[in-house]
Amino acid sequence: MTEYGLEYKGLYYTNSDIESRKFHSIARSSGQWQLEARIDENTTNFIYVRLDKNKGFVKCNLAERRKLFRDRSMIEADFVQDWLDVKKENTVANDHRKEVRKEVSKINKEAASRSKVAKITPFNQRKQGIRDNRKIEIERTTNIIDGASSASAGKATEPAKPVATSSVIPLPQGPQRNRKRNDDDN
């Protein structure tokens, strides 16, 4: 029992007894519950449900909101519901694609307007101040690096030991390295 009526495989059923007892409202406020039912697989028009444990089964008819499934077998109804579910999934995906396309076109329009503005300003004005900006950027990054190294240097208690120059072996550069290696092999 749900707030929309008796549900069986996505189909909803009701009758006058269910409506008079206001089971819809109870299911909406208290939650769903299960009832014992008997189903005829040849038709979706009705099912039989036991509303009270001590009484017999009551016939419930297909609700008006599901009249698309009237006069069909349960197998046909399952097929139609599967088809509707796939169609709904495709609709959601298409809606998402439409939103993405709108967003892309908006971004493209903004980019086109920016490029028009960039074409209007002469090249000399666009490149003006590059050297100054580069110097400012170097000062910013150098200060960050210097600040980090001075902070870590303040924490160290032992002075840094210089590297002995006698342990440094200079390596030849470029093609000389290969020639020297070949000479050693022979």
MODELLER restraints for C-alpha pairs under 7 A, 6 or more apart:
rsr = mdl.restraints
at = mdl.atoms
rsr.add(forms.Gaussian(group=physical.xy_distance, feature=features.Distance(at['CA:1:A'], at['CA:7:A']), mean=6.28, stdev=0.5))
rsr.add(forms.Gaussian(group=physical.xy_distance, feature=features.Distance(at['CA:1:A'], at['CA:27:A']), mean=6.59, stdev=0.5))
rsr.add(forms.Gaussian(group=physical.xy_distance, feature=features.Distance(at['CA:1:A'], at['CA:32:A']), mean=5.41, stdev=0.5))
rsr.add(forms.Gaussian(group=physical.xy_distance, feature=features.Distance(at['CA:1:A'], at['CA:33:A']), mean=5.31, stdev=0.5))
rsr.add(forms.Gaussian(group=physical.xy_distance, feature=features.Distance(at['CA:1:A'], at['CA:34:A']), mean=6.02, stdev=0.5))
rsr.add(forms.Gaussian(group=physical.xy_distance, feature=features.Distance(at['CA:1:A'], at['CA:35:A']), mean=6.99, stdev=0.5))
rsr.add(forms.Gaussian(group=physical.xy_distance, feature=features.Distance(at['CA:2:A'], at['CA:24:A']), mean=6.41, stdev=0.5))
rsr.add(forms.Gaussian(group=physical.xy_distance, feature=features.Distance(at['CA:2:A'], at['CA:27:A']), mean=5.26, stdev=0.5))
rsr.add(forms.Gaussian(group=physical.xy_distance, feature=features.Distance(at['CA:2:A'], at['CA:28:A']), mean=6.92, stdev=0.5))
rsr.add(forms.Gaussian(group=physical.xy_distance, feature=features.Distance(at['CA:2:A'], at['CA:32:A']), mean=5.04, stdev=0.5))
rsr.add(forms.Gaussian(group=physical.xy_distance, feature=features.Distance(at['CA:3:A'], at['CA:24:A']), mean=4.31, stdev=0.5))
rsr.add(forms.Gaussian(group=physical.xy_distance, feature=features.Distance(at['CA:3:A'], at['CA:25:A']), mean=6.29, stdev=0.5))
rsr.add(forms.Gaussian(group=physical.xy_distance, feature=features.Distance(at['CA:3:A'], at['CA:27:A']), mean=4.99, stdev=0.5))
rsr.add(forms.Gaussian(group=physical.xy_distance, feature=features.Distance(at['CA:3:A'], at['CA:28:A']), mean=4.74, stdev=0.5))
rsr.add(forms.Gaussian(group=physical.xy_distance, feature=features.Distance(at['CA:4:A'], at['CA:12:A']), mean=6.89, stdev=0.5))
rsr.add(forms.Gaussian(group=physical.xy_distance, feature=features.Distance(at['CA:4:A'], at['CA:24:A']), mean=6.17, stdev=0.5))
rsr.add(forms.Gaussian(group=physical.xy_distance, feature=features.Distance(at['CA:5:A'], at['CA:12:A']), mean=5.59, stdev=0.5))
rsr.add(forms.Gaussian(group=physical.xy_distance, feature=features.Distance(at['CA:5:A'], at['CA:13:A']), mean=5.67, stdev=0.5))
rsr.add(forms.Gaussian(group=physical.xy_distance, feature=features.Distance(at['CA:5:A'], at['CA:14:A']), mean=5.66, stdev=0.5))
rsr.add(forms.Gaussian(group=physical.xy_distance, feature=features.Distance(at['CA:5:A'], at['CA:24:A']), mean=6.05, stdev=0.5))
rsr.add(forms.Gaussian(group=physical.xy_distance, feature=features.Distance(at['CA:6:A'], at['CA:12:A']), mean=5.26, stdev=0.5))
rsr.add(forms.Gaussian(group=physical.xy_distance, feature=features.Distance(at['CA:6:A'], at['CA:13:A']), mean=4.88, stdev=0.5))
rsr.add(forms.Gaussian(group=physical.xy_distance, feature=features.Distance(at['CA:6:A'], at['CA:14:A']), mean=6.18, stdev=0.5))
rsr.add(forms.Gaussian(group=physical.xy_distance, feature=features.Distance(at['CA:7:A'], at['CA:13:A']), mean=6.41, stdev=0.5))
rsr.add(forms.Gaussian(group=physical.xy_distance, feature=features.Distance(at['CA:11:A'], at['CA:66:A']), mean=6.58, stdev=0.5))
rsr.add(forms.Gaussian(group=physical.xy_distance, feature=features.Distance(at['CA:12:A'], at['CA:62:A']), mean=5.99, stdev=0.5))
rsr.add(forms.Gaussian(group=physical.xy_distance, feature=features.Distance(at['CA:12:A'], at['CA:63:A']), mean=5.58, stdev=0.5))
rsr.add(forms.Gaussian(group=physical.xy_distance, feature=features.Distance(at['CA:12:A'], at['CA:66:A']), mean=6.85, stdev=0.5))
rsr.add(forms.Gaussian(group=physical.xy_distance, feature=features.Distance(at['CA:13:A'], at['CA:60:A']), mean=5.64, stdev=0.5))
rsr.add(forms.Gaussian(group=physical.xy_distance, feature=features.Distance(at['CA:13:A'], at['CA:61:A']), mean=5.25, stdev=0.5))
rsr.add(forms.Gaussian(group=physical.xy_distance, feature=features.Distance(at['CA:13:A'], at['CA:62:A']), mean=4.40, stdev=0.5))
rsr.add(forms.Gaussian(group=physical.xy_distance, feature=features.Distance(at['CA:13:A'], at['CA:63:A']), mean=4.97, stdev=0.5))
rsr.add(forms.Gaussian(group=physical.xy_distance, feature=features.Distance(at['CA:14:A'], at['CA:60:A']), mean=5.07, stdev=0.5))
rsr.add(forms.Gaussian(group=physical.xy_distance, feature=features.Distance(at['CA:14:A'], at['CA:61:A']), mean=5.61, stdev=0.5))
rsr.add(forms.Gaussian(group=physical.xy_distance, feature=features.Distance(at['CA:14:A'], at['CA:62:A']), mean=6.56, stdev=0.5))
rsr.add(forms.Gaussian(group=physical.xy_distance, feature=features.Distance(at['CA:14:A'], at['CA:63:A']), mean=6.00, stdev=0.5))
rsr.add(forms.Gaussian(group=physical.xy_distance, feature=features.Distance(at['CA:15:A'], at['CA:60:A']), mean=5.05, stdev=0.5))
rsr.add(forms.Gaussian(group=physical.xy_distance, feature=features.Distance(at['CA:15:A'], at['CA:61:A']), mean=6.28, stdev=0.5))
rsr.add(forms.Gaussian(group=physical.xy_distance, feature=features.Distance(at['CA:35:A'], at['CA:49:A']), mean=6.84, stdev=0.5))
rsr.add(forms.Gaussian(group=physical.xy_distance, feature=features.Distance(at['CA:35:A'], at['CA:50:A']), mean=6.52, stdev=0.5))
rsr.add(forms.Gaussian(group=physical.xy_distance, feature=features.Distance(at['CA:35:A'], at['CA:51:A']), mean=6.83, stdev=0.5))
rsr.add(forms.Gaussian(group=physical.xy_distance, feature=features.Distance(at['CA:36:A'], at['CA:49:A']), mean=5.88, stdev=0.5))
rsr.add(forms.Gaussian(group=physical.xy_distance, feature=features.Distance(at['CA:36:A'], at['CA:50:A']), mean=5.55, stdev=0.5))
rsr.add(forms.Gaussian(group=physical.xy_distance, feature=features.Distance(at['CA:37:A'], at['CA:48:A']), mean=5.51, stdev=0.5))
rsr.add(forms.Gaussian(group=physical.xy_distance, feature=features.Distance(at['CA:37:A'], at['CA:49:A']), mean=4.29, stdev=0.5))
rsr.add(forms.Gaussian(group=physical.xy_distance, feature=features.Distance(at['CA:37:A'], at['CA:50:A']), mean=6.27, stdev=0.5))
rsr.add(forms.Gaussian(group=physical.xy_distance, feature=features.Distance(at['CA:38:A'], at['CA:47:A']), mean=6.10, stdev=0.5))
rsr.add(forms.Gaussian(group=physical.xy_distance, feature=features.Distance(at['CA:38:A'], at['CA:48:A']), mean=5.05, stdev=0.5))
rsr.add(forms.Gaussian(group=physical.xy_distance, feature=features.Distance(at['CA:38:A'], at['CA:49:A']), mean=6.38, stdev=0.5))
rsr.add(forms.Gaussian(group=physical.xy_distance, feature=features.Distance(at['CA:39:A'], at['CA:47:A']), mean=5.09, stdev=0.5))
rsr.add(forms.Gaussian(group=physical.xy_distance, feature=features.Distance(at['CA:39:A'], at['CA:48:A']), mean=6.48, stdev=0.5))
rsr.add(forms.Gaussian(group=physical.xy_distance, feature=features.Distance(at['CA:40:A'], at['CA:47:A']), mean=6.78, stdev=0.5))
rsr.add(forms.Gaussian(group=physical.xy_distance, feature=features.Distance(at['CA:41:A'], at['CA:73:A']), mean=6.13, stdev=0.5))
rsr.add(forms.Gaussian(group=physical.xy_distance, feature=features.Distance(at['CA:41:A'], at['CA:74:A']), mean=5.28, stdev=0.5))
rsr.add(forms.Gaussian(group=physical.xy_distance, feature=features.Distance(at['CA:42:A'], at['CA:73:A']), mean=4.57, stdev=0.5))
rsr.add(forms.Gaussian(group=physical.xy_distance, feature=features.Distance(at['CA:42:A'], at['CA:74:A']), mean=6.30, stdev=0.5))
rsr.add(forms.Gaussian(group=physical.xy_distance, feature=features.Distance(at['CA:43:A'], at['CA:71:A']), mean=6.15, stdev=0.5))
rsr.add(forms.Gaussian(group=physical.xy_distance, feature=features.Distance(at['CA:43:A'], at['CA:72:A']), mean=5.46, stdev=0.5))
rsr.add(forms.Gaussian(group=physical.xy_distance, feature=features.Distance(at['CA:43:A'], at['CA:73:A']), mean=4.35, stdev=0.5))
rsr.add(forms.Gaussian(group=physical.xy_distance, feature=features.Distance(at['CA:43:A'], at['CA:74:A']), mean=6.08, stdev=0.5))
rsr.add(forms.Gaussian(group=physical.xy_distance, feature=features.Distance(at['CA:44:A'], at['CA:69:A']), mean=6.74, stdev=0.5))
rsr.add(forms.Gaussian(group=physical.xy_distance, feature=features.Distance(at['CA:44:A'], at['CA:70:A']), mean=6.13, stdev=0.5))
rsr.add(forms.Gaussian(group=physical.xy_distance, feature=features.Distance(at['CA:44:A'], at['CA:71:A']), mean=6.33, stdev=0.5))
rsr.add(forms.Gaussian(group=physical.xy_distance, feature=features.Distance(at['CA:44:A'], at['CA:72:A']), mean=5.75, stdev=0.5))
rsr.add(forms.Gaussian(group=physical.xy_distance, feature=features.Distance(at['CA:44:A'], at['CA:73:A']), mean=5.75, stdev=0.5))
rsr.add(forms.Gaussian(group=physical.xy_distance, feature=features.Distance(at['CA:44:A'], at['CA:74:A']), mean=5.80, stdev=0.5))
rsr.add(forms.Gaussian(group=physical.xy_distance, feature=features.Distance(at['CA:45:A'], at['CA:61:A']), mean=5.84, stdev=0.5))
rsr.add(forms.Gaussian(group=physical.xy_distance, feature=features.Distance(at['CA:45:A'], at['CA:62:A']), mean=5.18, stdev=0.5))
rsr.add(forms.Gaussian(group=physical.xy_distance, feature=features.Distance(at['CA:45:A'], at['CA:70:A']), mean=5.57, stdev=0.5))
rsr.add(forms.Gaussian(group=physical.xy_distance, feature=features.Distance(at['CA:45:A'], at['CA:71:A']), mean=6.06, stdev=0.5))
rsr.add(forms.Gaussian(group=physical.xy_distance, feature=features.Distance(at['CA:46:A'], at['CA:59:A']), mean=6.69, stdev=0.5))
rsr.add(forms.Gaussian(group=physical.xy_distance, feature=features.Distance(at['CA:46:A'], at['CA:60:A']), mean=5.45, stdev=0.5))
rsr.add(forms.Gaussian(group=physical.xy_distance, feature=features.Distance(at['CA:46:A'], at['CA:61:A']), mean=4.33, stdev=0.5))
rsr.add(forms.Gaussian(group=physical.xy_distance, feature=features.Distance(at['CA:46:A'], at['CA:62:A']), mean=5.60, stdev=0.5))
rsr.add(forms.Gaussian(group=physical.xy_distance, feature=features.Distance(at['CA:47:A'], at['CA:59:A']), mean=5.89, stdev=0.5))
rsr.add(forms.Gaussian(group=physical.xy_distance, feature=features.Distance(at['CA:47:A'], at['CA:60:A']), mean=5.45, stdev=0.5))
rsr.add(forms.Gaussian(group=physical.xy_distance, feature=features.Distance(at['CA:47:A'], at['CA:61:A']), mean=6.70, stdev=0.5))
rsr.add(forms.Gaussian(group=physical.xy_distance, feature=features.Distance(at['CA:48:A'], at['CA:57:A']), mean=5.58, stdev=0.5))
rsr.add(forms.Gaussian(group=physical.xy_distance, feature=features.Distance(at['CA:48:A'], at['CA:58:A']), mean=5.26, stdev=0.5))
rsr.add(forms.Gaussian(group=physical.xy_distance, feature=features.Distance(at['CA:48:A'], at['CA:59:A']), mean=4.47, stdev=0.5))
rsr.add(forms.Gaussian(group=physical.xy_distance, feature=features.Distance(at['CA:48:A'], at['CA:60:A']), mean=5.95, stdev=0.5))
rsr.add(forms.Gaussian(group=physical.xy_distance, feature=features.Distance(at['CA:49:A'], at['CA:57:A']), mean=5.00, stdev=0.5))
rsr.add(forms.Gaussian(group=physical.xy_distance, feature=features.Distance(at['CA:49:A'], at['CA:58:A']), mean=5.22, stdev=0.5))
rsr.add(forms.Gaussian(group=physical.xy_distance, feature=features.Distance(at['CA:49:A'], at['CA:59:A']), mean=6.47, stdev=0.5))
rsr.add(forms.Gaussian(group=physical.xy_distance, feature=features.Distance(at['CA:50:A'], at['CA:56:A']), mean=5.92, stdev=0.5))
rsr.add(forms.Gaussian(group=physical.xy_distance, feature=features.Distance(at['CA:50:A'], at['CA:57:A']), mean=4.33, stdev=0.5))
rsr.add(forms.Gaussian(group=physical.xy_distance, feature=features.Distance(at['CA:50:A'], at['CA:58:A']), mean=6.05, stdev=0.5))
rsr.add(forms.Gaussian(group=physical.xy_distance, feature=features.Distance(at['CA:69:A'], at['CA:77:A']), mean=6.04, stdev=0.5))
